[in-house]
Structures are given as structure tokens and as C-alpha cells.
């Protein structure tokens, strides 16, 4: 069995035994490895995109920050379908109901791609009003339009990739999802300098590189569906129903709340920063991508925890769920603490790497990065708490927890901080939100952990 497990050709029965009997610490680490790689490569791609565009000018970097909120929004919808269907799939496989899981996989993926087509079409018709709403200034608008147009073309592929990635991870096949994510990201990194500088396309080249690489990445990951133990995708399994979408909503709403609020928060932050010039928007754009890379490995490790949580919760093995949660929190907190120390020490060189000829971007970005690093050790517990609540289908607590860091605490901190301390209040808003979210998560998760197993198991 070990030979089959290592080669990724396990039968559903073998996978069930692996997920429910192997020591949880080792199992989470094994499943997390591919997710960590794919998350890190995606984070590096985001930084590379910013690095190359940073060679153009400050408004181009700011345009990335403007369009970023749209990309977070479409990712939130894709993850809604992916997490919602994936959570259901992992529990169904834990109950050994393979046919039910196959139907949910088709409903989740096809619904996500169709939604992406609709969002892209509507956004192309309303491009300038949308960019103004996202916080674009007059000087940023031409660059934002050039970049946004190609991102819209790639929207259905971006959404399909994120949905499939989540479905595969919840089946315990993170390695296959990693191949699709990494192939697209590496291609994007290679195409960026060729199109931006080689073909003289500027920021349009960055947008086109993203659209091409996302399309190819989606086709790569789609070609792996049905192989090496993953559920096959058959259009005959696409049987949408209110019950299916209700189950997707139960598992996916927390992700939609978290990512959707992240998009809304980014819009509010851009609107607030626009009062202080393009340099402020560009600085926050740079820091957001540095922060994404810093979170990448921690989130990847949490993604290794999710299928372990879903399988064992579905199988009624609650002690294994608790062990997996505390193990993942411990590893994540140590990682975040180390990176926080490095971030505080090297904030200025990191920001300088992306806009070396703009002292104001460097000054603002260094201050913002240090403030975020002060609370970064708390982020692992916050993130894993949300993942845990989501995977055991505690929908309302999970939505509340998902809304905390980017909504319940961040938005009040942003507006109150700005009113009380001006731009410094804007800079410290994420730090204040992290502290509030951590304190909020502690009782919510401890109660859920203590009651797990003493109430009916959600299907």
C-alpha cells in the first residue's frame, strides 16, 4: 500500500485508510507539501509581476493595487465554489459515497466557470466605472484599463483553476493541483519580461501574460482530472439543484465572506490612500504582495490540514481532528513569528526592491510593512480557526470568523484610525484588525473544539 500511496494511485478505500489512520502530524505535512509549493510559487509570481511593472513607473504599480481588489473578488467567488464543493466532497468520501462526490465536483466546477464568463462580460462593458469604484485616480486610470482588459479575458480560467485546485486538495490530491498552479505561475514569470520589455507592451504585457498563463494552467490542471485517484469530471454529472447549491453555500460562504471582504477592504484602502497620492496606493500594493508571499506557506500548511479535517470529521474521528488542528496551529505560529522578525528587520530593503527610484513609496511601504509584521504571529491561529470551523460545517461561526480580519475589525480600524491619527491610522489598521480577530477567535474555536463529537455530525 505504501508504494501505491507514494505514487498517487490509491483507490478510494486505500485513500480512506490513509486519511483516517496515519499519524495526523505526518499526514498534514505530507498533504501540505504540494500546497506550500504552489502557494509559494503563486506568491513569487505576484512579486515578480510587481517587480517588472515597478521598472515602468509608480502609476503602473498603483494600477496593480487597483485591479488587485477585482482579482480578489473573482478568486473569492471561485473559492466559494471550490471550498463549498470540496468540503462536501471530502465529507462524502469520508462516508464512502463516491457517486455523490462526483456529482458535486461537476456542479462546483462548471458553475464557477460559467459565473466567470458572466462576470468578465459585465465588467468589460463597465470597465472605467468599475475602476473608478475600485479607487483609481485620473493618472492611474490609463494604466489600470490596459491591465484590467486582459485580466477580464482570463477571468473564467482564473476561476476554473482556483475551483479545481480546492476540489483536488479536499480529495487529498494536492500534488496534482500544485502542478497546474505552478505551471501557470512559472509561465507568467517567464512571459512578463518578454511581453513588457521585449515586445514593448508595458503594463499591457503583464496583463496579457497573466491571461495566457492562467488559460494554460487551467488546461493543465483540467487534463489531470480523473487521474491518480481524483474524481472524474463528466458533464453528465452536472446536475445543479437547490440542494447542491445549498451545500456549496454551507461550505463556501465563509471563504466568500473572507475573500469578498478582503476585496471590499482593498477598495476602501485604495480610496483612503488616494487622498495621499499615487505613491500611497503603490506602497500598499507592494506591501500586499509581500504579505501574500509571507502568508503563502502558512496557508499552504493549512490547506494540508483541511482534507485531514474533512475526512476525519466525516468519519466521526473527532480526536484526530483536534490533534490536526493544534499541530497545524503550532507549526503555523512558529513560521509566522520567524517571518515577522525578518520583516521588521528588512522592511526597507524589501520595498526598495520594487520601487528603488521613488523615496516616498519606500518610506510609506516600509512603515506599513513593519506595522503588519508586529501582529503577523497571530495570523496562523486566525486562519486555521476559520479553516477548522468551515470544514466541520459550522457555517455561521465560520462566516463570522472569516469576516473578522477583513471586515468586522479591519474596516472600523481603517476608518476610526484615519479619523483619529490620519495616515498613520491607515497604516496601522491591519495590525489592529489582526489583534482583534485573534482575541475574537479564541473563545469561538475553543467552544467548537470542546463540543465536537457531542452533537449530530453535519453531512
C-alpha angles and dihedrals in degrees: 000000000000091000091054093045091053094049093050094240099117121148118233089260093051091047091050091053092047093050095046104038110031115095106275098228093054092041094052090048093049093049092042096055098079091040091053091051093048092046092048092048090049090049091049089050090054090050092046090051089052092044095054094041088048088066089065106054144295097269089057091054089047089051088059089056091050095050091041091077090057091049090051089051095053090043089053091055092046092048089047089061093037098047093038094051093035094054089051092046094053092049091046091051089048087056089044093241098140097164092054090050092051092054092050091049092056094045093050098048100041092045090052095051093047090050089051091054091051094047093048094049093049093046094050089058093049101033102134096042089049093050090049089052090050090059105266117160124212093261093049096045100083091051093043092052092050092052098037095055093064094041088058091053089054095045099101090049093047091052094045091051094050092047094049091044091057094044093051093047091053089053089056093252101117092144093066093046089050092057092056095045095045095046091055094045095048091048089051092052090051095046096047099076092036095055099031097048108006094053094028093234096137114194090350087066091056090052093047091048090054093049094048095045094046091051092050092043090053092050090049094052091042090055089059096055110117093021131110096011099316120132114265120244113230123169088218086068091060098107106150117196138160089254092055093049090045089055091047090050092050092056099030106042093081090056091045090051093048097044094036091053089047088057092047091046090051089052092050091046092051091048090050094044092048088073088065098048140263089294091066093050090047092049093053089046091056094045092049090058093046088050091049091055091047090053094044101088093040092052089045090055089049089052087058088055095052101070090043089053094045097046095046094042089052089049092049094244096138098163089060089052091053093048092049091050096051093042091053092047092052094050093044095049093051090049094048092048093054092049092047091057091049092046093054092047097047104029096121097047090048094054092041089059090069104037107018095160098052112075093184093056089048093050096048095040093051092051093048093047093051093050091052092048092057090068099030095102088067095056096080094061091044093051097043092046089058092046091050095049091045095051095049087051098244087151102177097044089044092052091048091048092046090050095050105078098042101027124012093046106016100055095048089045090051097050097035092044091051092048093049104035107014117221092353088062089055090050095053097041095099092049091052091047092052092052092048093046092051093052090046094050097053100073093034094057097037090055092049092049093049094048097044110115094021095082136050112291114244116239 
